[in-house]
Amino acid sequence: MSKYQESAKQLLDHIGGSENISVVTHCVTRMRFVLNDPKKANVDEIEKIGIVKGTFTQAGQFQVIVGNEVSSFYNEFIKIAGVSDTSKDEAKEVAKQNMNILQRLISHLADIFTPLIPALVVGGLILGFRNVIGDIKLMEDGTKTIVEISQFWAGVHAFLWLIGEAIFHFLPVGITWAVARKMGASQILGIVLGITLVSPQLLNAYGVAGAEEIPFWDFGFAQIDMIGYQAQVIPAILAGLVFSYLELKLRKIVPNSISMIVVPFLSLVPTVLLAHTILGPIGWEIGSWISNVVYTSLTSAFGWLFAAVFGFVYAPLVITGLHHMTNAIDLQLMSELGGTNLWPMIALSNIAQGSAVLAMIYINRKNEAEKQVSIPAAISCYLGVTEPAMFGINLKYGFPFLAAMIGSLVAAVISVGSGVMANSIGVGGLPGILSIQPQFMGTFALAMVVAIIIPIVLTMVFNKMNLGKVAFKKNR
């Protein structure tokens, strides 16, 4: 008998049985259900199941946190429940029936940027490593960089830019692909569209100011500047949306006999033209405005207040799903300013949540069952995956979650007050320091220490104040 069989049976029973499951799938740590009647799910009983680390509802889906064992548990569950394997895309489509307009907008943004995150994380780590060996004077009494004294590391430094450039300069290719994929349009044409925004024959957008002459396409009656949109987010999103809309509409009206020829041509060519005449310039202005507002807010005299609020509320934003909106802002800041001062606060919030769990491990050190949940949760949180820690421990008791929010607030104020900038989005935990620009690594390390110590101390204090008394009685 599988070790997951009994837990799977219990979950099926408390979720309302097979007849209450419309769709079920899983991600890295969670089971994702779209239920016919969400009220039939007995949350209290589900959270008593040994393998379950917490539950929450987001984006129209009832989600059960299992942890790293979720894949094996899922296979056992669908076997017992008698339901078929379902893709995450299908689950999201069904879940939209339970979502309002704001939730759908957030879901769309998440669907666009989530597939890009692995590349962005790799790119962030690569840029961080290049900065360490190429910009920080670590050798010969602090007078030279590693690259300056070693041909091998100089070669590594140059070679790694091949990957960094592919990820960040050619980011619009990934975005237009992701939009086409999300909308159900032709993905290869989405890729082609993205390439037309960053083609080597185009003048790099960031070189326009210093260019003696801007090349252009001459149509006789009109001229179009040959300017690219390297690393730009909003122009790529707008172009991807227009292309997808045109293709999907044309599919409905063009006869099948000629659709293979007509639809790709009439959807791609007009979109490329619009991208270089209307969508690109408008998107550039919108993106610049967004990045300027955020950057000005964080660097103004009241930047500490913005940081305090963001640091305090980021973890609750994760619960609602609103945190997905920060991906677009981070990418826009990176393209406009060469870095982001928003992402470091996100990494610090994750570290703070993991630190609160660390305190709970000590508090519950004699509870073996609790340690089986809390230790893996703390490790995954420090590596950037927060759900097991937040839903499995911190939200269950309440006071560790508050302690982590306060620690995140203080750390965010230190980060923003010191002007800390990250090269890009990176691993949202302790390894995140590799994505920080070299001159700010020391300050960020201090903020990390604060994000570790304050949540641990406050969690201990809140526990002594018996803020968790009710929760402990419930779980004994």
N, C-alpha and C positions, 0 to 999 in steps of 0.2 A: 504493500500500500504506500502511495506517495505521502511524504511528510506534509504536503500541502492539502491533502484530501479533506481532512476534518475542517480546517480553516476555510477552505473553498465552499464546503457545504454550509457552514455557518453564515458566510457572507451572502451566499445565494438566498438563504432563508430570510435573513434580515434586510436584504435589499428589496424584497417583495416577490421573490421567485422569478423564474424565467419569463413569465408572461409580462412582468413589469419592465423588462429590459428591451429597449428599442435598439440600442447600439452599445457595444462595449469594445474598448480597445485599451492600449496602454502606452505610456511613454517611458522615460528612463527610470522613474521611481513610482509612478502612479497608475492605478487602474482608472479609466475614464468611462463613465456610464452616462448615456442619455436615457433617462427613465420615462416611461409612459406616465407614471404618476409619482413625482418626487416625494410626495407626502408619505408614501408607503415605506420609504427607507427609514429604518429605525437606527438613527445615528448613534444613540447611546449604546445599543447592543453591538453595533458594528465596531465601535472604538474599543470594545472590550475584547475583541478577537486578538489573540496573541501577536499575529503577524502584522496587524494594522497599526500604523503609527499616527493616524489622524485622518480626518475627512474635511472636505470643504466643497463648496459649489462655486464654479467659475465658468464664465462663457457658456452658460446653459448646460454644463456638464457636472454631474456629481462625481467627485474625484476621491478615491481612496488611496492613501499613501501607504505603500508597501515597502519601498526601499529597493536595494539592488537586486533583490530576489524576484522582482515583479514579473520578469519574463517567464520564469518557470511557474510561478503561481498563476499567472494569466492562462498558460496552456492547460493547467489542471482545472482552472475554473470553467473555461469554455467547454471542456470535456464533460464536466459534471452538469453544467447549466444547459447543455445541448444547444448552445448558440454558436453561430459561425464566426470565424475570424473576420475582423473588419478593419479597414484602413483608418488612420487618423483623419484623413480628409473627409471620408464618408461620415465619421462621427461628428466632425465640425459642422458639416452641412445640415445634419439632422438637428444638432444642438441649437442652430440659429433660430429654430422655431420658438425657443424659450428665451430669446435675447431681445433687449430693446435696441434702439438706434445707436446709442453711445457704445453699448457692448459690441454691436456688430462692427462699428468703426474700429474699435480697439482690436477686435478679432482679425479684421482685415490687415491692419498694420502688423500684428503679430505674425500672420501668415506670410507676409512679404519679407519681414526681416529675420524671422527665426531660422530659415534655411541658410541665411548668410552668416550667422553667428560663428560657426566653426572656423570659417575662413578669417573672419575678423579677429577672433581670438588668436589664431596662428600668426596673423599679421602683426598683432599687437606685441606678442612675445618676440617675434623676429626683430621688430623695430627697437624694442627694449634691449635685446641682446646686442644689436648693432651699436646702440648708444653706449652701452657699457664698455665694449671693446674699442670703439672709435672716437668717443667724445670725453670719457672720463680719464684724466691723467693719473693713472695708477702706478706707473713704472718710473724708475730712475728718480726717486725722491719727489714724485708728483710733477714731473716736468714733461712726461711723454705718455701717450696712450699705448695700449697693447698693439694696436694696428701700426703705430709708428716704429715699433722695434721688432716686429715679426712679419715677415712676408706671408707666412701661412695664414695668420689671422687677418692680414690685409686682404688676402684672396677670399677668405670666408666672408669678410665684411662686404666685399663687392658682390660676391655670388648671392648672398642672402637678399640683396636689394632686388634681384630678379623676382623673388617671391613677393616681397613687400610691394613692389610696383604693380605686380599683377593683381594684388588684392585691392589696393587703395586707389591707384590711378585709374584702373579699369573697373572700379566698383559699379558704374552705371550698367555694365554688361550683366552683372549679377542681379541688379535691381530690376531691369527690364525683363530678364528671364523669370524672376520670382513673381512679378506682376502678371506676366502672361500665363504662368503656371497656375497662379491663384484664380485668374479670371476664366481659365479654360480655353485660352487661345493657343496658337501654335508656339511652342516653346523655342524651337530653333529660330523662328522669325523674331521672337523676343530677343534672342541672343544677337542676331544680326542687327536689330534696331539699336541695341546697346553699343555694338561696335561702331556704328555710324556716329555715335556721340563722342567717341574717344579715338577715332582713327588717327594714325600717325601723320596723315596728310593735313590734319587740322592743327591750327595754332593752339598750343596749350593755353587754356583759359587764364592761367596765372601768369602767362608771359605777355598778355595783351598790353599791359601798362608800359612795358619796356620795349615793345616792338616798334621799329621804325616804320613798318608798313604792314598792314593787315591784309593777307590774301583774301580773294573773294571769287565766287562763281559769278560769271557775267552772262546774263540771259538777254542782253541787249536792252530790254526795257526795264530791267531790274538787276540789282546786284545783291548777293547774300554773302556776308562775311563768313569765312571758313574758320570759325572758332569752335574749339572742342569744349566738352563739359566734363573733363577729367575730375574724378572724385566727387562729383556733384550728386546730390540725393534727389532734390525736388524736381529738377528737369527730367531725370530718368523716370521718376514715378509718373509724372504727367504724360510723358511720351508713352510709357507702357500702358497706361489706362486708355489713352486715345487709340492706340493700336489695337488693343484687345476689344474695345467697344466697336471699332470699325469692322474687325474681322468677324466678330460674333453676329453683328447685324447683317453683314454681307452673306454669311452662311445661310441665313434665313430666306434671303430674297433671290440669290443667284442659283439658277438651276444646277443640279448635281453634275450634269454632263460637262459643264465648263467651270465648275467651282474650283477645281484644282489649279486652274490657270488664272482665273479672274480674281478670286478672293485674296490670295497672297499678294498679288500685284497692287490691287486697289486698296489694300489695308496698309501695306508697308510703305510704298512710295509716298503717298500723301502724308503719312505720319512723320517720315523723315524730313519732308519739306516743312511741315508745321513745327517740328522739333527745333529746326535751325532758324526759324523766322519768328515764331510766337512763343511756343512752349518753353524753349530753352531760356530766352531772356527773362520771361516772366518768372519761371522757376528759380532762376538765379537770384532775382530780386527778392522773392519770397524767402528763399533760403538764407540770404544775407540778412534780411530783417530778423528772422527767427534767431539766428546765431548772435546777432548784435544785441538783441533784447536779453537773451540768456547771459551772454558774456558780460554785458553792462551791469545786469542785476547782480552778478556774482563778484564783480570787481568794484562796485560803487561803495559809497560810505556805508550803505546798508547791506552790503554783501553778506556780512556775518549773519544777519537776520534771515536772508534767503537760504543760506546754508543751514542754519539751525532748523528752519521749517522743513527743508528737504530731507535733512538727515534724520529728523524725527519721524516723518510720515512715509519715508520710502518703503519700509517693511510693510505697513498697512496697504500701500499701493500694490505691492506684490500680491496680496490677498485678492484685490479687486481685478488685477490684470492690467491696471493703468500704467504699470511700469514699462510695458512694451513701447509706450510712446517715447521713452527716453532714448531708445536706440536711434531713431531718426534724428533727434536733436544732437546726440553725440556725434553721429556721422557728419552732420552739417557743420558742427563746430570744428571737427577735424579738417574738413575741406576748406573752411574759411580761415581758420586760425592756426592750422598746423598742429592742433592738439585739442583736448577737451578737459575742462575743469569740472565737468559734471560727473563723469564716470568714476573718478577717485572716490567720491562720496558713496557711490553704489557699492564699490568694493569694501569700503569701511563699514557700511551697514551690514553686509554679509558677515564680515569678521565679528562684528558685535553680536549678531545672533548666535554664531558658533560659540562665542565666549560665554554667553549666558547658559548655553547647554553644558559647557565645561563646568560651570559652577554647580549645575544640577547633578552632574555626574558625581561630584564630591558630596553634595547633600544627600543623594540617594545611593551612596557607595555600598551600602549593605543590601540594597535591593537588586538582586541579580537580574530579575526580569526587566527592570527599568534600564539597567546598563546595556542590555542587548539592543535596546532602542537608541539610547542616548549616545553611546560611544560612536557607532557608525554615523549617526546624525551629525555629531560634532565634526568628525573627519570630513564628511561630504560638504558641510557648510564652509569649512575653512578652505575647501577646494572650489567653492563657488556654487554648489547646489544646495539651496537653503530650505527647500520644502520639508524634508524629513525633520530638520531641526525646528522649524517654525511651527509646523502643524503637529508633529509628533511629540514635542516637549514644551516649547515656549508658550504656545497658545493654550495648551491643555492646562497649564498651571496659571498662566496669566502674568504673574509678576516677573518671570524671566523675560518675557516679551517686552514689557515696559522698561526693564533694566537695560535691555539691548537697544531700545529706541533712544534712551537717554545717552547711552554711550556713543551711539551713532551720531547724535546731535553734537556732542562736544568734539568728537573727532572730525566731523564735517566742518565745523567752525574753524578748527586748526588748519585743515586742508585748504579751505577757501581763503582764509585770512593770510595764509602764507603763499597764495598764488600757485598752488600745486596744479600741474597740468600733466595729463597722460597723453602719450603718443596716439593711443587708440583704445578701443574696447579690448579688454584682456580677460584673464581668468579672474572672476569676481571674488577672490578670497586672498589668502596669504601670498600666492604667486603673483598677484596683481601688481606687486611692486616692480616687476620686470617691465611693465607697460608705462611706468612713470618716467617722465623726462629726467635725465641724469641729475640735473641741478636741483631737482626737488625730491630726490629719493630719500635723503636724510630726514627732511621734514615729514614726508609721507610715512617713513618708518616710525617717527614719533607719534603721528596720528594713529598708526596701527597699534602701537603699544597702548594708547589711550582707549582704542576700541576693544582692546582685550581686557585691560584692567578694570575700567569702570563698570562694564556689565557684570563681571565676576563679583566685584565688591558689592554692587547694588543688589545683585541676586541674593547674596549671602545676607545682606542687611534686611531686605524685604522678607526673606524667609524667617529671620529672627523676630521680625515684627508680626509674624503670623499672617502675612498677607496670603500665604498659600495654604492656610490651615484647612479650609474647606476642600480644596483640591486634594490635599494629602489624605484626608479622611475618606474621600470618595474612592481613592485608588488603593487603600489598604485592605 
